[in-house]
């Protein structure tokens, strides 16, 4: 049985999403009012788990940047290939930006 560490709001993705290089699962994703995030089986439980994020629509409006519909997939796939995160969630940022 495959165990994903995430709540039921996360939805399955298709083959265009890379497999996690650590656990080997294809990520699930959640799009919500103020963000988008991923989940696989890397973590401790449904609430404490590894996640890649993408900029929310509200953040794009505030920062006057263009919303990237594929931003989460691009960030996830880039991280899988290189280990580099292109966008960091506001809760993990240290530069004071939202």
C-alpha positions as CSV (number, residue, x, y, z in Angstrom):
1,X,0.0,0.0,0.0
2,X,1.3,3.4,-1.0
3,X,1.2,6.0,1.8
4,X,1.0,9.7,0.9
5,X,1.5,12.2,3.7
6,X,-1.2,14.7,2.9
7,X,-4.9,15.5,3.5
8,X,-7.6,14.4,1.1
9,X,-7.6,17.8,-0.6
10,X,-4.5,16.8,-2.6
11,X,-5.2,15.4,-6.1
12,X,-3.3,13.0,-8.2
13,X,-1.1,14.2,-11.1
14,X,-0.3,12.9,-14.5
15,X,2.9,11.6,-16.1
16,X,4.2,15.1,-16.9
17,X,5.1,15.4,-13.2
18,X,8.4,13.8,-12.2
19,X,8.7,11.1,-9.6
20,X,10.1,12.2,-6.3
21,X,13.8,11.3,-6.3
22,X,13.6,10.4,-2.5
23,X,10.5,8.3,-2.2
24,X,9.8,7.4,-5.9
25,X,6.2,8.5,-5.9
26,X,4.5,10.9,-8.3
27,X,3.4,13.9,-6.2
28,X,-0.1,14.9,-5.4
29,X,-1.1,18.6,-5.6
30,X,-3.4,21.0,-3.7
31,X,-4.5,24.4,-5.1
32,X,-6.1,26.6,-2.5
33,X,-7.0,30.3,-2.1
34,X,-3.5,31.5,-1.1
35,X,-1.2,28.9,-2.7
36,X,-0.4,25.7,-4.3
37,X,1.7,22.8,-2.9
38,X,2.8,19.2,-3.4
39,X,2.9,16.1,-1.2
40,X,4.5,12.6,-1.6
41,X,5.5,10.1,1.1
42,X,8.5,12.2,2.4
43,X,7.6,13.3,5.9
44,X,6.1,12.2,9.2
45,X,2.3,12.6,8.8
46,X,-0.4,14.4,6.9
47,X,0.5,17.7,8.4
48,X,4.3,17.5,8.7
49,X,5.7,16.6,5.3
50,X,8.0,17.8,2.5
51,X,6.3,20.1,0.0
52,X,7.2,22.2,-3.0
53,X,5.2,25.4,-3.5
54,X,4.2,27.9,-6.2
55,X,3.2,31.5,-6.0
56,X,-0.5,32.2,-5.3
57,X,-2.7,34.3,-7.4
58,X,-3.0,36.9,-4.6
59,X,0.8,37.1,-4.3
60,X,1.1,37.7,-8.0
61,X,-1.5,40.5,-7.8
62,X,0.3,42.1,-4.8
63,X,3.8,41.8,-6.4
64,X,2.4,42.8,-9.9
65,X,3.9,39.7,-11.5
66,X,2.3,37.3,-14.0
67,X,0.6,34.2,-12.7
68,X,2.2,31.0,-13.9
69,X,-0.4,28.3,-14.3
70,X,2.4,25.7,-14.6
71,X,4.5,27.2,-11.8
72,X,3.9,24.3,-9.3
73,X,4.7,21.6,-11.9
74,X,7.8,23.5,-13.1
75,X,9.1,24.0,-9.6
76,X,8.4,20.4,-8.7
77,X,10.1,19.0,-11.8
78,X,13.0,21.4,-11.5
79,X,13.5,20.3,-7.8
80,X,13.4,16.6,-8.8
81,X,16.0,17.1,-11.5
82,X,18.4,19.5,-9.7
83,X,17.5,19.7,-6.0
84,X,17.0,23.5,-6.4
85,X,13.7,25.1,-5.3
86,X,12.6,27.9,-7.7
87,X,9.9,29.4,-5.4
88,X,9.9,29.2,-1.6
89,X,6.7,29.4,0.4
90,X,6.2,32.5,2.4
91,X,6.4,30.5,5.7
92,X,10.0,29.5,4.8
93,X,11.2,32.8,3.3
94,X,13.8,34.8,5.2
95,X,13.7,38.0,3.0
96,X,10.4,39.3,4.4
97,X,8.5,38.9,1.1
98,X,5.1,37.3,0.9
